[in-house]
Amino acid sequence: MQRRRIGALDVSVVGLGCNNFGPRLDAAGTTEVVHAALDAGVNFFDTADLYGEGRSEEYLGRAVRGRRSDAIIATKFGHQRSAFGRGARPEHIRKALDGSLARLGTDYVDLYQVHQPDPDTPIADTLGALDDAVRAGKVREVGCSNFSVEQLREAAGAVQQGAARFVSVQNEYSLFEREPEQGVLAECERQGLAFLPYFPLASGLLTGKYRRNAPVPAGRLASGGRYGDLLTDENLAIVEELVAFAEGTGHTLLELAISWLLAHGVVASVIAGATKPEQVRANASAAGWRLDASDLTTVDLIMRGDTRGTSRPT
């Protein structure tokens, strides 16, 4: 498994999103998936105190017991829906971090991330508390999630000389969600930040199990709402074109979805969820396709609905 850098951390280019641990997987199921990931070369695990009201952290901590040195653990704090409190105030950071460490059963977190911006707390105060955590040895690197270009720039300008700074930003990004291309990816390049895409498979639309004129399988997209809105005739037609392109080159849609993200140099690790060992193994093996400029042009044409001239030359 290829690795890339998040600050001082050497992470696998495919990571494991742990939001299923607790809500959909019990402790035994979590351990099975985590061990399959480690055995497949995946060393980056992304969780949050929000997930499963802390059970995700707890189950992940149990799963890596005895293998902690093999795992790069990232967790997040401060989401407005977290059972452990919202916001990025220094006093909350200290309490939230100690809670996460206890649930994970470890004395340090590799990457500690602000889950979402806190408009009520000066970013300098947040960064100061995170720097204290790094100096105390409780955190190795710090990052953020769901930050805009303006918020990333504000954070960069608030860092004191020699203090901890954000080394990563984790935002939604996939073939069907391109908002980071409106400035965040370029800002990551400018600041030297690692970008971590979540929902890289568009909540399952890019796994290959959702096809035009076929029954909709159970899952997030079948539940309706924001995710169900992805299941349009237009999107399913695009999926068919993507499948045809991928299979025409000897690959799968899953390989295309993950390898396309990794074709962006600022992407350090693609955070993909899994509920079964075979899923995590498939995700891990999907990163081997090196898309060239012609491939990327073809994909962009397909996503725009312009399939003229998209066949790959032999």
BALOBA-1460 file (C-alpha; in Angstrom, 3 decimals):
// residues 314
<rec num="1" residu="m" x="0.000" y="0.000" z="0.000"/>
<rec num="2" residu="q" x="1.388" y="3.351" z="-1.062"/>
<rec num="3" residu="r" x="1.712" y="5.969" z="1.670"/>
<rec num="4" residu="r" x="1.564" y="9.740" z="1.760"/>
<rec num="5" residu="r" x="2.191" y="12.365" z="4.423"/>
<rec num="6" residu="i" x="-0.104" y="14.204" z="6.808"/>
<rec num="7" residu="g" x="2.408" y="16.426" z="8.547"/>
<rec num="8" residu="a" x="4.771" y="14.007" z="10.274"/>
<rec num="9" residu="l" x="2.384" y="11.072" z="9.816"/>
<rec num="10" residu="d" x="3.003" y="8.410" z="7.172"/>
<rec num="11" residu="v" x="-0.462" y="7.174" z="6.189"/>
<rec num="12" residu="s" x="-1.876" y="4.644" z="3.762"/>
<rec num="13" residu="v" x="-3.479" y="6.251" z="0.700"/>
<rec num="14" residu="v" x="-6.699" y="4.447" z="1.564"/>
<rec num="15" residu="g" x="-7.968" y="5.005" z="5.090"/>
<rec num="16" residu="l" x="-10.842" y="3.465" z="6.996"/>
<rec num="17" residu="g" x="-13.730" y="5.691" z="8.011"/>
<rec num="18" residu="c" x="-15.072" y="4.483" z="11.345"/>
<rec num="19" residu="n" x="-18.544" y="6.048" z="11.411"/>
<rec num="20" residu="n" x="-20.123" y="2.586" z="11.087"/>
<rec num="21" residu="f" x="-18.547" y="1.399" z="14.335"/>
<rec num="22" residu="g" x="-21.276" y="1.542" z="16.951"/>
<rec num="23" residu="p" x="-24.331" y="2.383" z="14.835"/>
<rec num="24" residu="r" x="-23.941" y="-0.555" z="12.416"/>
<rec num="25" residu="l" x="-21.164" y="-2.736" z="13.841"/>
<rec num="26" residu="d" x="-20.689" y="-4.085" z="17.349"/>
<rec num="27" residu="a" x="-17.294" y="-4.499" z="19.006"/>
<rec num="28" residu="a" x="-16.661" y="-7.934" z="17.459"/>
<rec num="29" residu="g" x="-17.619" y="-6.769" z="13.969"/>
<rec num="30" residu="t" x="-15.442" y="-3.705" z="14.351"/>
<rec num="31" residu="t" x="-12.441" y="-5.802" z="15.344"/>
<rec num="32" residu="e" x="-12.936" y="-8.021" z="12.307"/>
<rec num="33" residu="v" x="-13.014" y="-5.048" z="9.934"/>
<rec num="34" residu="v" x="-10.086" y="-3.252" z="11.591"/>
<rec num="35" residu="h" x="-7.881" y="-6.335" z="11.511"/>
<rec num="36" residu="a" x="-8.746" y="-6.895" z="7.844"/>
<rec num="37" residu="a" x="-7.722" y="-3.299" z="7.172"/>
<rec num="38" residu="l" x="-4.393" y="-3.628" z="8.980"/>
<rec num="39" residu="d" x="-3.670" y="-6.895" z="7.184"/>
<rec num="40" residu="a" x="-4.423" y="-5.190" z="3.844"/>
<rec num="41" residu="g" x="-1.928" y="-2.394" z="4.547"/>
<rec num="42" residu="v" x="-4.433" y="0.218" z="5.731"/>
<rec num="43" residu="n" x="-2.987" y="2.043" z="8.738"/>
<rec num="44" residu="f" x="-5.126" y="5.223" z="8.858"/>
<rec num="45" residu="f" x="-8.326" y="5.104" z="10.910"/>
<rec num="46" residu="d" x="-10.622" y="8.123" z="11.098"/>
<rec num="47" residu="t" x="-13.223" y="8.347" z="13.858"/>
<rec num="48" residu="a" x="-14.908" y="11.032" z="16.008"/>
<rec num="49" residu="d" x="-16.499" y="11.349" z="19.403"/>
<rec num="50" residu="l" x="-19.754" y="11.956" z="17.476"/>
<rec num="51" residu="y" x="-19.829" y="8.489" z="15.922"/>
<rec num="52" residu="g" x="-22.028" y="6.110" z="17.859"/>
<rec num="53" residu="e" x="-21.953" y="8.523" z="20.820"/>
<rec num="54" residu="g" x="-18.410" y="7.439" z="21.571"/>
<rec num="55" residu="r" x="-18.790" y="3.738" z="20.770"/>
<rec num="56" residu="s" x="-16.788" y="4.103" z="17.558"/>
<rec num="57" residu="e" x="-13.757" y="5.303" z="19.502"/>
<rec num="58" residu="e" x="-14.278" y="2.628" z="22.139"/>
<rec num="59" residu="y" x="-14.593" y="-0.219" z="19.640"/>
<rec num="60" residu="l" x="-11.663" y="1.039" z="17.557"/>
<rec num="61" residu="g" x="-9.500" y="1.246" z="20.670"/>
<rec num="62" residu="r" x="-10.320" y="-2.347" z="21.540"/>
<rec num="63" residu="a" x="-9.650" y="-3.489" z="17.979"/>
<rec num="64" residu="v" x="-6.127" y="-2.044" z="17.826"/>
<rec num="65" residu="r" x="-5.142" y="-3.220" z="21.294"/>
<rec num="66" residu="g" x="-1.859" y="-5.020" z="20.859"/>
<rec num="67" residu="r" x="-1.420" y="-3.412" z="17.418"/>
<rec num="68" residu="r" x="-1.506" y="0.270" z="18.393"/>
<rec num="69" residu="s" x="1.897" y="0.974" z="16.868"/>
<rec num="70" residu="d" x="0.574" y="-0.230" z="13.496"/>
<rec num="71" residu="a" x="-2.317" y="2.248" z="13.502"/>
<rec num="72" residu="i" x="-2.514" y="5.972" z="12.791"/>
<rec num="73" residu="i" x="-5.620" y="7.083" z="14.692"/>
<rec num="74" residu="a" x="-7.434" y="10.285" z="13.817"/>
<rec num="75" residu="t" x="-10.414" y="11.495" z="15.789"/>
<rec num="76" residu="k" x="-12.526" y="14.644" z="15.856"/>
<rec num="77" residu="f" x="-14.272" y="16.814" z="18.427"/>
<rec num="78" residu="g" x="-16.742" y="19.637" z="18.723"/>
<rec num="79" residu="h" x="-19.512" y="18.730" z="16.266"/>
<rec num="80" residu="q" x="-22.800" y="20.408" z="17.139"/>
<rec num="81" residu="r" x="-24.491" y="17.002" z="17.420"/>
<rec num="82" residu="s" x="-21.809" y="15.379" z="19.580"/>
<rec num="83" residu="a" x="-23.043" y="13.863" z="22.827"/>
<rec num="84" residu="f" x="-19.874" y="15.195" z="24.454"/>
<rec num="85" residu="g" x="-20.457" y="18.859" z="23.654"/>
<rec num="86" residu="r" x="-20.032" y="21.173" z="20.703"/>
<rec num="87" residu="g" x="-17.554" y="23.871" z="19.851"/>
<rec num="88" residu="a" x="-13.809" y="24.448" z="19.921"/>
<rec num="89" residu="r" x="-13.337" y="26.381" z="23.153"/>
<rec num="90" residu="p" x="-10.068" y="25.589" z="24.954"/>
<rec num="91" residu="e" x="-11.838" y="24.214" z="28.027"/>
<rec num="92" residu="h" x="-13.967" y="21.941" z="25.845"/>
<rec num="93" residu="i" x="-10.950" y="20.730" z="23.860"/>
<rec num="94" residu="r" x="-9.183" y="19.625" z="27.022"/>
<rec num="95" residu="k" x="-12.244" y="17.732" z="28.262"/>
<rec num="96" residu="a" x="-13.089" y="16.226" z="24.856"/>
<rec num="97" residu="l" x="-9.522" y="15.048" z="24.265"/>
<rec num="98" residu="d" x="-9.268" y="13.318" z="27.611"/>
<rec num="99" residu="g" x="-12.598" y="11.619" z="26.920"/>
<rec num="100" residu="s" x="-11.445" y="10.401" z="23.506"/>
<rec num="101" residu="l" x="-8.160" y="9.108" z="24.908"/>
<rec num="102" residu="a" x="-10.031" y="7.168" z="27.591"/>
<rec num="103" residu="r" x="-12.436" y="5.601" z="25.101"/>
<rec num="104" residu="l" x="-9.634" y="4.760" z="22.671"/>
<rec num="105" residu="g" x="-7.559" y="3.279" z="25.478"/>
<rec num="106" residu="t" x="-4.443" y="5.154" z="24.374"/>
<rec num="107" residu="d" x="-2.342" y="7.978" z="25.732"/>
<rec num="108" residu="y" x="-2.056" y="9.865" z="22.434"/>
<rec num="109" residu="v" x="-4.011" y="10.611" z="19.255"/>
<rec num="110" residu="d" x="-2.069" y="10.810" z="16.002"/>
<rec num="111" residu="l" x="-4.331" y="13.411" z="14.356"/>
<rec num="112" residu="y" x="-6.815" y="15.489" z="16.379"/>
<rec num="113" residu="q" x="-9.309" y="17.402" z="14.253"/>
<rec num="114" residu="v" x="-11.836" y="20.187" z="14.769"/>
<rec num="115" residu="h" x="-14.974" y="18.521" z="13.377"/>
<rec num="116" residu="q" x="-16.505" y="21.765" z="12.116"/>
<rec num="117" residu="p" x="-15.807" y="25.486" z="12.447"/>
<rec num="118" residu="d" x="-16.905" y="27.152" z="15.675"/>
<rec num="119" residu="p" x="-18.027" y="30.713" z="14.893"/>
<rec num="120" residu="d" x="-18.258" y="31.525" z="18.603"/>
<rec num="121" residu="t" x="-14.602" y="30.820" z="19.432"/>
<rec num="122" residu="p" x="-11.596" y="32.719" z="18.019"/>
<rec num="123" residu="i" x="-9.514" y="30.289" z="15.987"/>
<rec num="124" residu="a" x="-6.401" y="31.520" z="17.807"/>
<rec num="125" residu="d" x="-7.867" y="30.242" z="21.076"/>
<rec num="126" residu="t" x="-8.600" y="26.856" z="19.499"/>
<rec num="127" residu="l" x="-5.110" y="26.573" z="18.047"/>
<rec num="128" residu="g" x="-3.558" y="27.564" z="21.359"/>
<rec num="129" residu="a" x="-5.357" y="24.741" z="23.160"/>
<rec num="130" residu="l" x="-4.385" y="22.276" z="20.441"/>
<rec num="131" residu="d" x="-0.766" y="23.395" z="20.705"/>
<rec num="132" residu="d" x="-0.924" y="22.716" z="24.438"/>
<rec num="133" residu="a" x="-2.162" y="19.194" z="23.676"/>
<rec num="134" residu="v" x="0.721" y="18.613" z="21.267"/>
<rec num="135" residu="r" x="3.271" y="19.909" z="23.780"/>
<rec num="136" residu="a" x="1.757" y="17.623" z="26.431"/>
<rec num="137" residu="g" x="2.318" y="14.614" z="24.166"/>
<rec num="138" residu="k" x="-1.381" y="13.825" z="23.903"/>
<rec num="139" residu="v" x="-1.594" y="14.718" z="20.193"/>
<rec num="140" residu="r" x="0.931" y="14.340" z="17.373"/>
<rec num="141" residu="e" x="-0.681" y="16.508" z="14.670"/>
<rec num="142" residu="v" x="-3.804" y="18.681" z="14.424"/>
<rec num="143" residu="g" x="-6.245" y="19.203" z="11.594"/>
<rec num="144" residu="c" x="-9.689" y="20.492" z="10.733"/>
<rec num="145" residu="s" x="-12.802" y="19.355" z="8.936"/>
<rec num="146" residu="n" x="-15.486" y="21.137" z="6.898"/>
<rec num="147" residu="f" x="-13.406" y="24.342" z="6.691"/>
<rec num="148" residu="s" x="-13.693" y="26.820" z="3.812"/>
<rec num="149" residu="v" x="-10.831" y="28.619" z="2.060"/>
<rec num="150" residu="e" x="-11.440" y="31.711" z="4.191"/>
<rec num="151" residu="q" x="-11.409" y="29.681" z="7.403"/>
<rec num="152" residu="l" x="-8.199" y="27.906" z="6.413"/>
<rec num="153" residu="r" x="-6.540" y="31.248" z="5.731"/>
<rec num="154" residu="e" x="-7.761" y="32.674" z="9.024"/>
<rec num="155" residu="a" x="-6.330" y="29.664" z="10.858"/>
<rec num="156" residu="a" x="-2.987" y="29.978" z="9.081"/>
<rec num="157" residu="g" x="-2.778" y="33.650" z="10.035"/>
<rec num="158" residu="a" x="-3.537" y="32.937" z="13.694"/>
<rec num="159" residu="v" x="-0.728" y="30.436" z="14.307"/>
<rec num="160" residu="q" x="1.960" y="31.618" z="16.689"/>
<rec num="161" residu="q" x="5.558" y="31.087" z="15.608"/>
<rec num="162" residu="g" x="6.694" y="27.579" z="16.460"/>
<rec num="163" residu="a" x="3.217" y="26.479" z="17.552"/>
<rec num="164" residu="a" x="1.122" y="23.627" z="16.189"/>
<rec num="165" residu="r" x="-0.762" y="24.392" z="12.984"/>
<rec num="166" residu="f" x="-3.358" y="22.541" z="10.988"/>
<rec num="167" residu="v" x="-1.675" y="19.998" z="8.724"/>
<rec num="168" residu="s" x="-4.856" y="18.666" z="7.127"/>
<rec num="169" residu="v" x="-8.424" y="19.459" z="6.156"/>
<rec num="170" residu="q" x="-11.122" y="16.822" z="5.791"/>
<rec num="171" residu="n" x="-14.035" y="17.775" z="3.515"/>
<rec num="172" residu="e" x="-16.501" y="15.881" z="1.378"/>
<rec num="173" residu="y" x="-15.128" y="15.173" z="-2.107"/>
<rec num="174" residu="s" x="-16.026" y="12.682" z="-4.811"/>
<rec num="175" residu="l" x="-16.789" y="12.556" z="-8.494"/>
<rec num="176" residu="f" x="-20.281" y="13.749" z="-7.613"/>
<rec num="177" residu="e" x="-19.257" y="16.363" z="-5.011"/>
<rec num="178" residu="r" x="-16.698" y="18.756" z="-6.476"/>
<rec num="179" residu="e" x="-16.971" y="21.752" z="-4.131"/>
<rec num="180" residu="p" x="-13.331" y="21.460" z="-2.919"/>
<rec num="181" residu="e" x="-12.259" y="22.303" z="-6.473"/>
<rec num="182" residu="q" x="-13.672" y="25.804" z="-5.942"/>
<rec num="183" residu="g" x="-10.643" y="26.827" z="-3.896"/>
<rec num="184" residu="v" x="-9.962" y="24.467" z="-1.005"/>
<rec num="185" residu="l" x="-7.669" y="22.147" z="-2.991"/>
<rec num="186" residu="a" x="-5.660" y="25.098" z="-4.278"/>
<rec num="187" residu="e" x="-5.417" y="26.506" z="-0.747"/>
<rec num="188" residu="c" x="-4.135" y="23.138" z="0.456"/>
<rec num="189" residu="e" x="-1.389" y="23.309" z="-2.150"/>
<rec num="190" residu="r" x="-0.538" y="26.871" z="-1.142"/>
<rec num="191" residu="q" x="-0.335" y="26.049" z="2.577"/>
<rec num="192" residu="g" x="1.105" y="22.557" z="2.240"/>
<rec num="193" residu="l" x="-1.974" y="20.943" z="3.806"/>
<rec num="194" residu="a" x="-3.005" y="17.353" z="3.257"/>
<rec num="195" residu="f" x="-6.545" y="16.931" z="1.953"/>
<rec num="196" residu="l" x="-8.672" y="14.051" z="3.269"/>
<rec num="197" residu="p" x="-11.824" y="13.357" z="1.263"/>
<rec num="198" residu="y" x="-14.771" y="11.823" z="3.081"/>
<rec num="199" residu="f" x="-17.780" y="10.200" z="1.371"/>
<rec num="200" residu="p" x="-15.432" y="9.375" z="-1.567"/>
<rec num="201" residu="l" x="-17.934" y="6.873" z="-2.953"/>
<rec num="202" residu="a" x="-20.843" y="9.339" z="-2.886"/>
<rec num="203" residu="s" x="-22.589" y="7.358" z="-0.144"/>
<rec num="204" residu="g" x="-22.451" y="4.195" z="-2.260"/>
<rec num="205" residu="l" x="-23.350" y="5.578" z="-5.686"/>
<rec num="206" residu="l" x="-19.783" y="4.894" z="-6.868"/>
<rec num="207" residu="t" x="-19.531" y="1.341" z="-5.526"/>
<rec num="208" residu="g" x="-21.161" y="-0.206" z="-8.584"/>
<rec num="209" residu="k" x="-24.172" y="-1.645" z="-6.774"/>
<rec num="210" residu="y" x="-26.539" y="1.125" z="-7.888"/>
<rec num="211" residu="r" x="-27.358" y="0.683" z="-11.568"/>
<rec num="212" residu="r" x="-29.902" y="2.085" z="-13.958"/>
<rec num="213" residu="n" x="-33.101" y="0.031" z="-14.360"/>
<rec num="214" residu="a" x="-32.141" y="-2.190" z="-11.440"/>
<rec num="215" residu="p" x="-33.737" y="-2.538" z="-7.972"/>
<rec num="216" residu="v" x="-32.285" y="-0.152" z="-5.396"/>
<rec num="217" residu="p" x="-30.402" y="-2.166" z="-2.752"/>
<rec num="218" residu="a" x="-30.754" y="-1.392" z="0.923"/>
<rec num="219" residu="g" x="-28.403" y="1.284" z="2.188"/>
<rec num="220" residu="r" x="-27.977" y="4.997" z="2.777"/>
<rec num="221" residu="l" x="-29.175" y="6.006" z="-0.687"/>
<rec num="222" residu="a" x="-32.363" y="3.972" z="-0.282"/>
<rec num="223" residu="s" x="-33.242" y="5.942" z="2.861"/>
<rec num="224" residu="g" x="-34.105" y="9.093" z="0.922"/>
<rec num="225" residu="g" x="-33.364" y="12.610" z="2.093"/>
<rec num="226" residu="r" x="-30.060" y="14.237" z="1.202"/>
<rec num="227" residu="y" x="-28.465" y="10.964" z="0.186"/>
<rec num="228" residu="g" x="-31.454" y="9.652" z="-1.726"/>
<rec num="229" residu="d" x="-31.367" y="12.809" z="-3.826"/>
<rec num="230" residu="l" x="-28.256" y="11.375" z="-5.509"/>
<rec num="231" residu="l" x="-30.352" y="8.618" z="-7.092"/>
<rec num="232" residu="t" x="-31.491" y="10.576" z="-10.127"/>
<rec num="233" residu="d" x="-31.840" y="9.274" z="-13.661"/>
<rec num="234" residu="e" x="-29.090" y="11.687" z="-14.720"/>
<rec num="235" residu="n" x="-26.648" y="10.437" z="-12.082"/>
<rec num="236" residu="l" x="-27.402" y="6.801" z="-12.808"/>
<rec num="237" residu="a" x="-26.775" y="7.459" z="-16.513"/>
<rec num="238" residu="i" x="-23.394" y="8.948" z="-15.576"/>
<rec num="239" residu="v" x="-22.648" y="5.885" z="-13.435"/>
<rec num="240" residu="e" x="-23.269" y="3.662" z="-16.464"/>
<rec num="241" residu="e" x="-20.785" y="5.706" z="-18.500"/>
<rec num="242" residu="l" x="-18.214" y="5.545" z="-15.710"/>
<rec num="243" residu="v" x="-18.666" y="1.783" z="-15.387"/>
<rec num="244" residu="a" x="-18.224" y="1.346" z="-19.139"/>
<rec num="245" residu="f" x="-15.051" y="3.442" z="-19.134"/>
<rec num="246" residu="a" x="-13.552" y="1.659" z="-16.123"/>
<rec num="247" residu="e" x="-14.368" y="-1.815" z="-17.378"/>
<rec num="248" residu="g" x="-13.037" y="-0.901" z="-20.807"/>
<rec num="249" residu="t" x="-9.635" y="-0.369" z="-19.183"/>
<rec num="250" residu="g" x="-9.804" y="-3.512" z="-17.062"/>
<rec num="251" residu="h" x="-10.855" y="-1.761" z="-13.848"/>
<rec num="252" residu="t" x="-13.933" y="-1.328" z="-11.679"/>
<rec num="253" residu="l" x="-16.018" y="1.697" z="-10.787"/>
<rec num="254" residu="l" x="-14.693" y="1.459" z="-7.226"/>
<rec num="255" residu="e" x="-11.115" y="1.601" z="-8.503"/>
<rec num="256" residu="l" x="-11.991" y="4.611" z="-10.639"/>
<rec num="257" residu="a" x="-13.628" y="6.496" z="-7.763"/>
<rec num="258" residu="i" x="-10.686" y="6.058" z="-5.392"/>
<rec num="259" residu="s" x="-7.869" y="6.348" z="-7.918"/>
<rec num="260" residu="w" x="-9.411" y="9.508" z="-9.396"/>
<rec num="261" residu="l" x="-9.203" y="11.156" z="-5.980"/>
<rec num="262" residu="l" x="-5.612" y="10.017" z="-5.524"/>
<rec num="263" residu="a" x="-4.699" y="11.566" z="-8.872"/>
<rec num="264" residu="h" x="-4.895" y="14.878" z="-6.988"/>
<rec num="265" residu="g" x="-1.526" y="15.326" z="-5.343"/>
<rec num="266" residu="v" x="-2.877" y="17.097" z="-2.245"/>
<rec num="267" residu="v" x="-5.025" y="14.087" z="-1.346"/>
<rec num="268" residu="a" x="-3.187" y="12.129" z="1.338"/>
<rec num="269" residu="s" x="-5.678" y="9.391" z="2.174"/>
<rec num="270" residu="v" x="-9.133" y="8.532" z="0.870"/>
<rec num="271" residu="i" x="-11.406" y="7.853" z="3.843"/>
<rec num="272" residu="a" x="-13.704" y="5.010" z="2.851"/>
<rec num="273" residu="g" x="-16.092" y="3.249" z="5.202"/>
<rec num="274" residu="a" x="-16.683" y="-0.492" z="5.415"/>
<rec num="275" residu="t" x="-18.903" y="-2.858" z="7.378"/>
<rec num="276" residu="k" x="-17.366" y="-6.116" z="6.157"/>
<rec num="277" residu="p" x="-13.785" y="-7.363" z="5.782"/>
<rec num="278" residu="e" x="-14.285" y="-7.954" z="2.058"/>
<rec num="279" residu="q" x="-15.329" y="-4.317" z="1.616"/>
<rec num="280" residu="v" x="-12.238" y="-2.960" z="3.299"/>
<rec num="281" residu="r" x="-10.047" y="-5.303" z="1.256"/>
<rec num="282" residu="a" x="-11.731" y="-4.095" z="-1.946"/>
<rec num="283" residu="n" x="-11.220" y="-0.470" z="-0.938"/>
<rec num="284" residu="a" x="-7.568" y="-1.137" z="-0.125"/>
<rec num="285" residu="s" x="-6.915" y="-2.750" z="-3.486"/>
<rec num="286" residu="a" x="-8.706" y="0.011" z="-5.408"/>
<rec num="287" residu="a" x="-5.854" y="2.501" z="-5.198"/>
<rec num="288" residu="g" x="-3.540" y="0.904" z="-7.731"/>
<rec num="289" residu="w" x="-4.819" y="2.551" z="-10.927"/>
<rec num="290" residu="r" x="-2.615" y="5.466" z="-11.999"/>
<rec num="291" residu="l" x="-4.887" y="7.616" z="-14.131"/>
<rec num="292" residu="d" x="-3.104" y="9.577" z="-16.840"/>
<rec num="293" residu="a" x="-4.109" y="12.930" z="-18.334"/>
<rec num="294" residu="s" x="-6.236" y="11.250" z="-21.000"/>
<rec num="295" residu="d" x="-8.111" y="9.249" z="-18.359"/>
<rec num="296" residu="l" x="-8.808" y="12.370" z="-16.326"/>
<rec num="297" residu="t" x="-10.079" y="14.231" z="-19.385"/>
<rec num="298" residu="t" x="-12.398" y="11.353" z="-20.234"/>
<rec num="299" residu="v" x="-13.791" y="11.266" z="-16.708"/>
<rec num="300" residu="d" x="-14.452" y="15.012" z="-16.747"/>
<rec num="301" residu="l" x="-16.306" y="14.693" z="-20.052"/>
<rec num="302" residu="i" x="-18.449" y="11.910" z="-18.640"/>
<rec num="303" residu="m" x="-19.265" y="13.899" z="-15.510"/>
<rec num="304" residu="r" x="-20.336" y="16.846" z="-17.682"/>
<rec num="305" residu="g" x="-22.586" y="14.560" z="-19.707"/>
<rec num="306" residu="d" x="-20.452" y="14.945" z="-22.833"/>
<rec num="307" residu="t" x="-19.489" y="11.408" z="-23.863"/>
<rec num="308" residu="r" x="-18.347" y="12.310" z="-27.357"/>
<rec num="309" residu="g" x="-14.848" y="11.086" z="-27.982"/>
<rec num="310" residu="t" x="-14.485" y="9.459" z="-24.568"/>
<rec num="311" residu="s" x="-13.352" y="6.065" z="-25.782"/>
<rec num="312" residu="r" x="-9.817" y="5.282" z="-24.737"/>
<rec num="313" residu="p" x="-7.394" y="4.846" z="-27.681"/>
<rec num="314" residu="t" x="-5.965" y="1.347" z="-28.025"/>
